């Protein structure tokens, strides 16, 4: 029988002794060491592959550690969050606005209207008011917290304001007779014209509406429509009357 080398744990396979041969096999401990080394190699390969895939195609920035603050320095914040206001939260710039009340009165009632910018206006607002007379009326003047006779006025809303718009019946205020002076011979005629000015400043031809007259019918007469005729030499006053309002003109009659 062959002797086993010293220092090597070989064992003899006695199952083959009948054939006259002797086979030597490695011990179980040696085979186990090989398996452990192979497993360690596999783990290392997998770890290397995983490390390579971890940095491939990633859009995320690598995390870096913030430097430690120096002695005596306050740490630098890494992220500052700005709070987002929720809907309905009051803005820090929202300041309550003071409002003033504007009261408008029409006198007499129904005689006209006034443009109304609103009954509640922000303090400091300049409210523009314009008066519009109803049919048969004319605007007269403003009273209260404003004044004037123009149809438009401005009210500055520094506090509560009250304004009254006064209207008057649109009546004839004056009558202009033209020509203001005229001269005709006896048995001749001339035509006068009467123009009325109303309360609202408008004018109208009332030649056929006024009542005509002469201060001396023996010198000259004036027929409806303003036609005057000379009767005898002299001078007369031609009158055009509408209610309490009158207009005058002078007519001289000379012999033919």
Secondary structure as GFF3:
##gff-version 3
##sequence-region A 1 256
A	DSSP	beta_strand	11	12	.	.	.	ID=ss1
A	DSSP	three_ten_helix	14	19	.	.	.	ID=ss2
A	DSSP	beta_strand	24	25	.	.	.	ID=ss3
A	DSSP	alpha_helix	28	54	.	.	.	ID=ss4
A	DSSP	beta_strand	99	107	.	.	.	ID=ss5
A	DSSP	beta_strand	112	114	.	.	.	ID=ss6
A	DSSP	beta_strand	120	122	.	.	.	ID=ss7
A	DSSP	beta_strand	126	133	.	.	.	ID=ss8
A	DSSP	beta_strand	137	144	.	.	.	ID=ss9
A	DSSP	beta_strand	152	156	.	.	.	ID=ss10
A	DSSP	beta_strand	161	169	.	.	.	ID=ss11
A	DSSP	beta_strand	172	178	.	.	.	ID=ss12
A	DSSP	beta_strand	181	185	.	.	.	ID=ss13
A	DSSP	beta_strand	189	191	.	.	.	ID=ss14
A	DSSP	beta_strand	193	198	.	.	.	ID=ss15
A	DSSP	beta_strand	203	205	.	.	.	ID=ss16
A	DSSP	beta_strand	211	214	.	.	.	ID=ss17
A	DSSP	beta_strand	220	223	.	.	.	ID=ss18
A	DSSP	beta_strand	227	230	.	.	.	ID=ss19
A	DSSP	beta_strand	234	242	.	.	.	ID=ss20
A	DSSP	beta_strand	245	254	.	.	.	ID=ss21
###
